[in-house]
Amino acid sequence: MRRWVSGAAIVAGLVVAGALVATAPDEEAITAPLLVTGVVGETVSGRDLVAVVDDVRLTRYLDVKYREAGDTSTVGVWVVVDTVLTSRIDPVFLSSSELWIGSVRYRISDILPNPSPLQLPYGPGIPQRGSLVFEIPADALDDPGASHASVVLYDRVDSRLDSVPVIVVDLTGLEISARERIDEPSVVSP
């Protein structure tokens, strides 16, 4: 009888251990960035970066007004994200930022000439206005996730266990213009 009880306890222990292992998050989930989410017009704060998205526009051509940028036309669509960004550390590089539409992630474009908002050159505590741009295929706007796309403002390549500002945007109701003006990043006056 004792062997039967011991055997049942061992089997029960193995079942519980198997369930714990099967439901435990993997290392990627454990160390994932902490996404601090807001919407257009809200101030969203991460540990290293404070962000406000003022506007989101769609266009076929970027009309860069401050330096020569070459051919900025696209067969897809440019998503222009007008922001006010304030770094809390120095330096902040946004070259790892992404636009998430459904399960697809689009990297931020580096097509804009320097100075660009990809690097916040004025230092911590100084708000800077500028436009971030993402190039996406036109059919990405038909994805169901386009109604709640996310601008994820990674300020470093490795953002594990760090807070990251995320702004949720609805791309579905926006008109695609022929061209949109892109101005030089500037310091926001108090």
N, C-alpha and C positions, 0 to 999 in steps of 0.2 A: 504494500500500500504506500509506503514511504517513497519508493522509487517512482511510483505513478505520480505522486504529488510533486516530487522534485522535477520530474520530466515535464509536467504541465507548467511549473513555474519557470523552467528554462525556456520552453516554447513561448510562453506569454512574454517573458523578458525579451526574447528575440523579436517577436512581433512588435512590441512597443519600440524597441531600438530601431527596427526597420522603418516604422512609421515616422519616428523622429528624424532619421536621416533623409527619408523621402520628402518630408515637408520643410526641411531646413533650407533657408536661402543660400544660394551659392555666393562665392566671394565677391563677384561683381555686384550683386544686389546688396550685400552688406556694406560695401565701400562706395556705393553710388553717390553722386552729388545730391545734396539736399536742395530740391527745386522750390524756390520761393516764387509763387505765381501771382500775377495780377493781370489787369486788362489795360487797354489803351487809355491813357490819361492818368493812371494810378502811379504812384511812386512805389517801386519795388526795390527792396534793399537786400543785397547779399553781404557777405563779410568784407569783400574787397571792392564792391561796385554798387552804386545806387543808380537806378535807371528809371526814366520816364519815356514812354513812347507816345509822341504827340499825334502821329499820323502814319498811315500805311497807304501806299499808292502802288499801282501796277502800271508798267509802261513797256514799250518795245525798244526805246532808245533813251540813254542817259545823256542829258545836255549838261556836261560838266562846265561850270562857269569860271573856275579859278585856275585851271591848268589844262594843258593838252592831255587828253586821255586816250587818244586814238579812236578807233571804231568801237563804239559802245552799243551797236545794234545787236539784237539777238533774234534767233528763230523761235525762242521761247518767250518768256516773260521775265522782266526784272521786277522784283518785289523791293520797293524802296521803303525803308523804315526810318522815319524821322525821329531822332532821339535827343534827349538831354541826359548825358552821362556824367557821373561824378565818381572819380576814383577815391578810394580810401587808403590806397597804398601807391607806391611808385616803383616801377612803371606798371601800367595795365595794358595788355595786348589782347585784342578781341578776335584775333585771326583764327581761333578755334570755334567761334560762335556758329550756331546752326539754326536753320528753319526746319521745324518738324511738321510735316503734313502727313497725317495718318502714321504709318510705320516707316515712312521714308524720311531721311535726314539730308538736308541740302546745306553744304558748307557756305559760309559767307564768302563773297567775292572780293578779290583784291584788285579789281579793275580800276578803282578810284585812285588818282595820283595823290602823293603826299602833299600836304598833310591830309591824312584821312582819319576818320574816327576809329580805325582799327588799332591805333595807338593813341592814348590820351596823353599829349605832350605837356600839358600845363601843370601836372602834379596833383597831389591829393587835395581834396576839398574844393576844387575849382570846377564848377559845372561847365560842360562843353556841349554845344549844340552841333549836331551833324547827322548825316544820313548813312545808314548801313544798307548794302544792297546784296540781294540773293538772286541768282539766276536759276529759274526753274522751267521745266517743260510746260507748255500751255495746258496740256491735259492734266497736269497736277491740280489745276483749279477745279476739275470735275471730281476729284477724290472726295469722299464724304468727310475726310479729316480736314479739308480746306475751310470748313466752317468754324473750326476751333484749332487752327494752326498755332504753333508755339515758336516764338523767337527766344532762343536759349542763348544767353549772353555769357558764354564761357570766357573767363578772363585769364585762362592759362590752359596749357595742353592737358595737364593732369589736375582735374577738379574733384578727385575722390574725397569724400567726406567734407566737402566745402559747400557753402551755400551759394547758389547760382540764381540770379534773377531770370525769370521766365515771364514773357508777356504773351498772353493768348490773344490772337487776332482772328477776325472773320474775313477771309479772302473772297468769299463767294459773292458778295454784293458789290464788289468794286469794279468799276469800269477800267478797261485797259486803254491808256492814252497812247498817242503816237510818240510823245516825248515828255520827259519830266526834268525839271531843272534841279541840278545838284550844286549847292553852294559850298564854299570852303568852310570847314569846321571853325567854330568861333566860341569864345568865352561868353557865357551868359552873364549879363550885367545884373547885379543884385537889385 
